[in-house]
Amino acid sequence: MDVPPQQPSAQFLTLEESAKVDAALLSSPEKFLTRLTISSLKLLKHIAQEYGVTIEDLTAQQVIAWFEKDGKIRREQGIEGSYLKW
């Protein structure tokens, strides 16, 4: 059964990045945290771009507001309308 490709916004680790994490000499918890950190960096870059600021200038309130907005879009338009696909 073929799995449809995810949209770029929904896939935070490329296959290449995932393979590099798998190949790293890390424990399973360290690999999980590495994947989470890489994904978080990409998401923060996206959020910063939407606000027109650098990642360093993002505030916790902006991140919270962004998640609230994306959640509202998901509730109102469905998962396909939101950035995060979960």
Residue frames relative to the residue before (quaternion, step in Angstrom):
aa qw qx qy qz dx dy dz
M 1.0000 0.0000 0.0000 0.0000 0.00 0.00 0.00
D 0.3445 -0.7435 0.5400 0.1922 3.57 -0.80 1.03
V 0.2696 -0.7269 0.6110 0.1598 3.53 -1.06 0.86
P 0.4410 -0.6964 0.4837 0.2942 3.60 -0.74 0.96
P 0.5246 -0.6328 0.4531 0.3451 3.60 -0.99 0.77
Q 0.4521 -0.6710 0.5147 0.2838 3.53 -1.10 0.73
Q 0.5416 -0.5792 0.4880 0.3649 3.50 -1.22 0.52
P 0.6415 -0.5449 0.3598 0.4027 3.61 -1.08 0.59
S 0.6544 0.5280 -0.3332 0.4265 3.59 0.96 -0.74
A 0.6993 0.4754 -0.2727 0.4589 3.58 1.11 -0.57
Q 0.7150 0.4080 -0.2469 0.5113 3.58 1.15 -0.46
F 0.1581 -0.8460 0.5053 0.0626 3.53 -0.23 1.26
L 0.7262 0.2682 -0.2178 0.5943 3.59 1.22 -0.26
T 0.3685 -0.6965 0.5650 0.2449 3.53 -0.89 0.90
L 0.6580 -0.4857 0.3801 0.4321 3.56 -1.24 0.25
E 0.6382 0.5329 -0.3193 0.4546 3.57 1.03 -0.80
E 0.6616 0.4953 -0.3060 0.4726 3.59 0.93 -0.88
S 0.6488 0.5214 -0.3116 0.4583 3.56 0.96 -0.85
A 0.6455 0.5120 -0.3129 0.4726 3.57 1.00 -0.83
K 0.6411 0.5176 -0.3278 0.4621 3.60 1.01 -0.76
V 0.6384 0.5005 -0.3310 0.4820 3.58 1.00 -0.77
D 0.6373 0.5344 -0.3231 0.4515 3.60 0.95 -0.87
A 0.7089 0.4677 -0.2558 0.4618 3.57 0.99 -0.87
A 0.5377 0.6425 -0.4032 0.3680 3.59 1.19 -0.39
L 0.4733 -0.6611 0.5090 0.2826 3.54 -1.16 0.65
L 0.3501 0.7230 -0.4963 0.3291 3.53 0.51 1.29
S 0.5179 -0.5968 0.5013 0.3525 3.54 -1.23 0.45
S 0.6864 -0.4733 0.3436 0.4322 3.59 -1.23 0.26
P 0.6679 0.4749 -0.3301 0.4684 3.65 0.85 -0.78
E 0.6402 0.5149 -0.3293 0.4654 3.60 1.04 -0.72
K 0.6298 0.5188 -0.3356 0.4707 3.61 1.02 -0.71
F 0.6284 0.5282 -0.3338 0.4633 3.58 0.98 -0.83
L 0.6842 0.4825 -0.2859 0.4663 3.57 0.85 -0.97
T 0.6176 0.5382 -0.3383 0.4631 3.59 1.06 -0.71
R 0.6564 0.4972 -0.3090 0.4759 3.60 0.92 -0.89
L 0.6526 0.5185 -0.3067 0.4596 3.56 0.95 -0.90
T 0.6652 0.5103 -0.2995 0.4554 3.58 0.95 -0.86
I 0.6492 0.4995 -0.3163 0.4786 3.59 0.94 -0.85
S 0.6555 0.5051 -0.3053 0.4713 3.58 0.94 -0.90
S 0.6530 0.5193 -0.3111 0.4551 3.57 0.97 -0.87
L 0.6228 0.5385 -0.3376 0.4562 3.58 1.00 -0.79
K 0.6703 0.4917 -0.3026 0.4662 3.57 0.90 -0.91
L 0.6554 0.5023 -0.3142 0.4684 3.58 0.98 -0.81
L 0.6459 0.5121 -0.3240 0.4643 3.60 0.96 -0.80
K 0.6082 0.5361 -0.3504 0.4689 3.59 1.05 -0.70
H 0.6549 0.5118 -0.3056 0.4645 3.58 0.96 -0.89
I 0.6677 0.4970 -0.3018 0.4648 3.59 0.87 -0.96
A 0.6479 0.5163 -0.3179 0.4610 3.59 0.92 -0.88
Q 0.6424 0.5190 -0.3234 0.4619 3.57 0.97 -0.84
E 0.6458 0.5181 -0.3280 0.4550 3.61 0.95 -0.80
Y 0.7151 0.4193 -0.2447 0.5029 3.59 1.05 -0.74
G 0.4140 -0.7270 0.4608 0.2964 3.59 1.22 -0.23
V 0.5852 0.5377 -0.3852 0.4691 3.56 1.08 0.76
T 0.5557 -0.5548 0.4713 0.4016 3.55 -1.29 0.10
I 0.6513 -0.4938 0.3869 0.4269 3.57 -1.24 0.35
E 0.6425 0.5476 -0.3211 0.4292 3.57 0.96 -0.85
D 0.7154 0.4453 -0.2494 0.4771 3.58 1.11 -0.64
L 0.4540 0.6664 -0.4676 0.3622 3.61 1.23 -0.03
T 0.2399 -0.7520 0.5938 0.1559 3.54 -1.06 0.73
A 0.6428 -0.5003 0.4009 0.4193 3.55 -1.26 0.36
Q 0.6425 0.5331 -0.3293 0.4410 3.60 0.97 -0.80
Q 0.6357 0.5137 -0.3355 0.4684 3.62 1.01 -0.71
V 0.6414 0.5112 -0.3267 0.4696 3.60 0.97 -0.81
I 0.6487 0.5058 -0.3157 0.4730 3.59 0.92 -0.88
A 0.6638 0.5058 -0.3039 0.4595 3.59 0.88 -0.94
W 0.6334 0.5278 -0.3388 0.4532 3.58 0.99 -0.77
F 0.6638 0.4930 -0.3041 0.4731 3.61 0.93 -0.88
E 0.6219 0.5291 -0.3415 0.4655 3.59 1.04 -0.74
K 0.6634 0.5056 -0.2996 0.4631 3.57 0.95 -0.92
D 0.6732 0.4885 -0.3049 0.4639 3.59 0.88 -0.92
G 0.6374 0.5236 -0.3229 0.4640 3.59 1.04 -0.76
K 0.6390 0.5204 -0.3189 0.4682 3.57 1.02 -0.80
I 0.6330 0.5188 -0.3257 0.4734 3.58 0.97 -0.84
R 0.6535 0.5152 -0.3144 0.4568 3.60 0.92 -0.90
R 0.6723 0.4909 -0.3000 0.4659 3.61 0.95 -0.84
E 0.7367 0.4359 -0.2309 0.4626 3.59 0.96 -0.87
Q 0.8048 0.2768 -0.1179 0.5117 3.60 0.96 -0.87
G 0.5313 -0.5986 0.4253 0.4225 3.56 1.21 -0.28
I 0.7317 -0.4667 0.2934 0.4008 3.50 -1.33 0.34
E 0.6394 0.5484 -0.3374 0.4203 3.60 1.03 -0.67
G 0.6547 0.5187 -0.3187 0.4481 3.60 1.16 -0.44
S 0.6740 0.5041 -0.2910 0.4549 3.56 1.16 -0.53
Y 0.5815 -0.5758 0.4428 0.3665 3.54 -1.29 0.32
L 0.7340 0.3592 -0.2139 0.5353 3.56 0.88 -0.96
K 0.2105 -0.8013 0.5539 0.0830 3.56 -0.74 1.06
W 0.4401 0.6718 -0.4987 0.3260 3.58 0.28 1.22
